[in-house]
Amino acid sequence: VGHGPSPSSSTPGPEKREKQYQAHQGFRDHHGGVTDAHTYFYADEAKCDQHMETFLRCIDASSGSSEDGFSAIKLTALARPQFLVRFSEVLVKWRRFFHQMAAEEGQARRAVLDTKLDVEKLQESLANLGIVSKAESQQWFTGENLGMRGTVDLLDWNSLFDSRTKLSRPLLIPNRKTGQLEPLLSHFSEEEELQMKRVLQRMDVLAKRAIEKGVRLMVDAEQSYFQPAISRLTVETQRRFNRSQPIIYNTYQCYLKEAYSNVTEDVELSRREGWHFGTKLVRGAYMEQERQRAAQMGYEDPINPTYEKTSEMYHRCLDYVLEEIKHSRKASVMVASHNEDTVKFTLRRMMELGIHPLDKKVCFGQLLGMCDQITFPLGPAGFPVYKYVPYGPVNEVLPYLSRRAQENRGFMQRANRERDLLWKEVKRRLLTGNLFS
């Protein structure tokens, strides 16, 4: 569990899986009927700025209502969904190209961070494929201070991508289906490059306000076909603002098959670069939509097959972060779960690892009005615990709440238990004559 299929396995090939990162009109990740993209682009940008102002007010409200509060933001409100899908596609293609070369070196089955390409072989491969000359690729590694160990791993490879996007000519990578070289950045127009800058500027404004107000920002996870771009943009913001404390929290959905890989890669990046890793762990909220879209567009379902596998993934990711907290003290996690077993697992592992509640490296979160029998005992026991407050017009909030109910299977059974506990407490107070104490 955790890494998804390797490039050499018998599951559908990369060209089929890449359908996941193509805009689809039926799933609200694409706007049809746009005849003048330039005009439409600026209309969308104005709307994104309005959303940013709403988030600024949310940060202010959070600051005024609680100490060490959180404010949640959604990147699909700060950037056009089409841009996020296209950027995700580019990131995934770049990553798959790395794994394709690793498979050719006989490393297809290794864990992500254990996969290391030999620099000399990599340069020869890039030259043989006609992508860049050996002299040019040598300049890549010299300029980036990479290859000093003689190997390149995925994090090194991703940092190469950052500078390659600035090349005057487009970088070509091979299409495994056709055997032809295709420009990696063919989807990126000047307008989309501007959108990239604008969304990072908006996050910059929000992060600075959060620091000013003593609030932390949680970037919500969204559908898997947006998520590579959302995570990448969030990490860019973490690099800037998490130098001395975790201001920006990234969200990882543990129902995704790639959740553990995503968590371990970002933790390792934070170690190398010396910033604080902040995360919110959730199970995930878009399962039905994800599976419907995968079936309709013909790519592999990105979701774990069972709830039990998702819980296993959650505990695996959580344990990895708790170990990092113990060893580095530069990580923080919000356990955003309504699952009692997960809360108990967290408390037990904290005790075993010697992580004290007052360290405030681990906090818990539940939705307002849901599973108070989990929330209420944690606070008096000294654990930081938060109630997540969705707000807005009813027609906009209801879809969000319906996803939470769908995400939290067995919710009605827990609601019944909560009702029974409340009734038990009422009877206890009646019998002792302390109804309002």
N, C-alpha and C positions, 0 to 999 in steps of 0.2 A: 504494500500500500504506500502511495506517496509520490512515486516518480512518474506514473503513467507509463504507456508503452514505449519501448525503446525504438529507435529508428529502424532496427533490423528485424523487429518482430513481425508476426503475421497479421497484425491489425492493419486497418486502412493506412495507406501511405501519407506522407506529409502533404502532398498536393490535395488530397481529399480532406485532411484535417484542417487545412488552411481556409476551407469554406467557412469555418467558424468565424473568421475575422473579415467577412465580407458583409457589407450593409444589406439588410433585408427589410423591405418596405413594410412587411406584415408584423414586424416586432418592434416598432417605434425606434429603430436605430438608423432610420433613413427617411429623408423628406423627399417625396416625389413631386414632380410638376414644377421644378425650379428652373425657370428659363434664364434668369439673370443671377448667377451665383454671386457676383460682386455685390449687388444690392442686398441680396438675401443674407450674405455674410455679415454685413454691417448691421442689419436688423437684428440678427442673432447676437452679435457682440453687445449691442445695447441691452438686450434682455439679460445676458450674462452679467453685465455690470449691475443691473437692478437686483439680480439674485445675490451678488456680492454684498450690496448694501443691506439686504435682508440678513445675511450671515453676520455682518458687522453688528447689527442690532441684537442678534442672538447671542453673540459674544458678550456684549454689554449686559444683557439680561442675566446671563450665566454668572458673570462677575458679581452682579448685585445680589444674587440669591444664594450663593454657596462659596465656601472657601475651597481652593484647589479644584474648581469646577471644570467641566468639559463642555465643549460645543461641537456638535456634529455637522459636517458639511458634505455635500454630494458634488463630485466633480462633473457629473452630467448637467449640473446647473451652472457650472462655470466655463464649460467648453461645449462646442457643438458635438452631439453624439456621433455624427459621421466622421468627424476628425478623430475622435477617440477610437472608433473601429479601425480606421485606416492606420493610425499610429500603432495600434495593437498588432495589426497584420505585419507591419514592418519589423517590429520588435521580435515577433514570433518567427518570422522568416530568418532573421539574423541568428537567433538562437538555434534554430533547426539546422542551419548551415554549419554551425559549430558541431552539433551532434552528428551530422553527416560525415564530417571530416574525422571525428572521433571514431565512428564506426569503421571507417576505412583504415584506421590505425589499430583496429581490434579492441576498442574500448567501449563497445556499445552497451555492455551490461553494467558498467560501473555507476556508482552513485554520482550525482551531479558534480559535487565539489571534489570528488576523487578523480574526475576526468581531466587529464592534463595533456595538451598537445605539445609535441616536441617542436620548438621554434624552427629548427632547420627544416624538418619535414613539412611544417606548415607553410613556410616560405616557398618551398619547392612545389607544393600542391597548388598554392595560389598562382604561381607562375605557369604551371602546366595547364591549369584550367583557363588561362588567359585573362585572369581577373586583374592582377597587377604584376609588374616585373619584380624580380627578386630584389633589385636595388630599391624599388619603391616600398616594398613591404619591410625591408630592413630599416628604412626611415620611419615607418610606423612605430616599430618597436623601440627605436632609439628615442624618438620624439616623446613617446609615452612612458619611457623608463620601464618598459616591459621586456620580458625575455632575459632578465639578468640571471634567473634561475635555470634558464634553458627550456622552460616550459610555459605554456599559456593555459590558464583555466578559464571557466565561463565568465568569471568576474573581470578578468583581464580582457577577455574578448568583448564584453559589454562596454568596457571603457574605451576600446578601440572604436566601437560604433559611434560614440559621442563625437569623436573628432572626424570620423569618415563622413558624417552627414554634412560637414562644412566644405567638402571637396567641390571644386568647380565642375568636374564631370561626375555623372552618376556612377556609383559603385555597382558593378554587375555581379550577380551570383547565379549559379546554375539551377535551372528548373529540372528536377529529377525526372519529371514525366516526359518532357520533350528533349532533354539533353542540351537545350539552348541556354545561352546566357541572357538574363533579364535584369533590367535595372532595379535594384532594391528599392530605390526611393521614387519610383515612377509615379506613385500616387501623391507625392508631396509637391504642392504648388507653392508659389510665394505667399498666397493668402493663408495656406495652412501653416507655413513657417511663422507667419505673423500670429496666427491663432495660438501656436505653441508659446510664443513669447507672452501673449496676453494672458493666457491661463496661469502661467507661472507668476506673472505680475500680480494677478488677483490673489493667488495663494500667498504671495509675499505680503500684500496689504493685510490679509486676514491674520497671518502669522504675527506680524508686528503689533496689530491690535490685541491679539491674544496675549502676547508677552506684556504689553502695557497694562492689561487688565488682570493678569494673573490667572489666565484661563488656558487650558490645553485644547488643541484641536484634534478631533477624531475624523479622519477621512473615511467615509463609509465605503464599503465594498459594494459593487454593483454586478451586473451580468458579466459572465466570463469573457464575452467578446469585447467588452470595454476594459476589463480588469488589467491586462498587461500595461496599457497606457496609464490607467489610474495609478497603479502601483509605482510605475516609473516616475511619474510626475510627483507623487508623494515622497518617494525616496529623494528626489532632487531637492525638495523642500526640507526634508529631514537633515540632509547634508548641511544646509545653511543654518537651520535654527535649532538643531538638537546637539549643538557642540558641548554645552555645559549641563543641560537637563533635557528631558524628553518633553518637548512642547508639541510636536506633531506625532500623532499615532496613526499608523497604517492598520487596516483591517484585513484579516485573512479568513476566508470562508473554508471551513474544514470539510464541507461536503464535496469540495473539488479534489480530484485525484492528485493534482499537483500541489496541494496545500503544503505538505512537508518540505518539498523542494523549494517552494517560494519562501517559506519562513527561514530555512537554513541558509539560503543564499543571501538574504537581506541581513541576517544576523552576522554572517561572515563579513559582508561588506562594511557593516558598522564597526566591526572589530578592526579591520584593516585601516579604516579612515578615522577611527577614534571618536565617532559620535554616538549619542545615546539611542538605543533601539527602543521605540515605543510601539506597542501593538495592542489591538483589540482582537480577541479571538471569538468568532461566531461559528455556528454550524452552517447557516446559509439560508437564503430566503427566496430563491427564484427557481426552485427545482422543477416544477411543472413546466414553466416557460422554457427553461434550458433544454429539457428533454424533448419538448414539442419542436423547438427550433432545430435541434440536432437531427431529429427524424425527418423534418421537412426539407432541410438543406443538405442532408446526406453526409454528416460528419459524426465522429465518435462522440457519444454522450460523455461530457466532462465530469459528471457527478458520480460519486461513489455509489455502488449498487444497492447498499442497504443502510438503514439508520445505524445499525451496529458498527458497520465499517466507518461511517462518519464519526461516531463517538470514539472509536479507536484512533482515528486520525486526529481528532480534537485533543485527546489525551497525549498523543505522541508529540504534537506540536507544542502543547502547553508544557510538557515535561522538558522539552528542549529549551524553551525560554526560561523556565525556572532554574535549570542548570546554569544557564548563562547569567542569570541574576546572581546566583550563588558565587560564581567564579569571577565575574567582572564588575558587578554592581552597576553596570552601564546599560541595563535593560529594565523595562517596566511593562506590565501586562494588565489589561482589563479582561477578566473572565466574564464575558457577556453571555450568560447562559441561564436558562430556566430549569436546567436539569440538575436535580439534587445529587445524583451520583457524581457529576462533574464537579460540583462545589465541594463535596466530601473528598474527592480525589485531590483537589487543589489544596485543601486544608491539611490533608495527610502528607502530601509531598512537601509543603512548606515546612511542616514540623520536622520531617526527615532531613531536609536540606538546611535547616536552621535559619529560615527566612522569617523574620518577625513581622507581625502586622504593622507595627509602628514604623517599619522601614519604608512603608508606602510604595513598595515596588510592585505589589500585587493588589489590585482592587477588583471589585465585583460590580456587575451591572445587570439590572433587570428592568423591564418596562414598567412604567407607572401603572398600577392597577393589576399587575400580573405577578403571581407567585410571591406575595408578601411574606408567606411563611418561610421563604428562603432569605429574603432581604432583611427582615426585622431582627433575627438573632445575630446577624453578622455585625451590625453596627455596635451594639452594646459589648460585643466580644472584642472590639478594637480594630475591626477590619474596615478599610475604606470601602464604602458601598454606595452606589449611585442608582437613582431611578431615572430611566431614559424617558424624556417627555416629548412625545410627538405633538405638534400643534399646527393649526391652520384650519381652513375651511373643511367642513365635514366631508364633502365629496372628494377632497384631495387626501385627507388623512385615512379614510376608510380603506382604500386599496392597500396602504402601508400596513394597517392593523390586520387586514385579512391575510397578508403574507406572513405576518408574525404568528397568527393562529395556525396557519398551514405548516410553518416551520416547526412549531412546537407541538409535535404530535403528543397525544395523551394529555393535552392541556385541560380538557374538561375533567379528567380524573383528578388532576392536580387542583383544579378549581373546587371540586367537591371536597378534597382534603382540606383546602384552605377554609372553606365554609365550616367544616366540622371542627377545625381548630378554633375558629372564631367563636362558634357556639359553645364550645367547651370552656373557653375563657370567660364568656358572658355568665355561664352557670357558676363558675368558680367565684366570680366577683359577687354574684347575687348571694351565694351561700356565706361569703365572708363579710358581706355588708360593705364592700368597697367597689361599688359599681363604676364610679367615675375616677378611681385612682389608677 
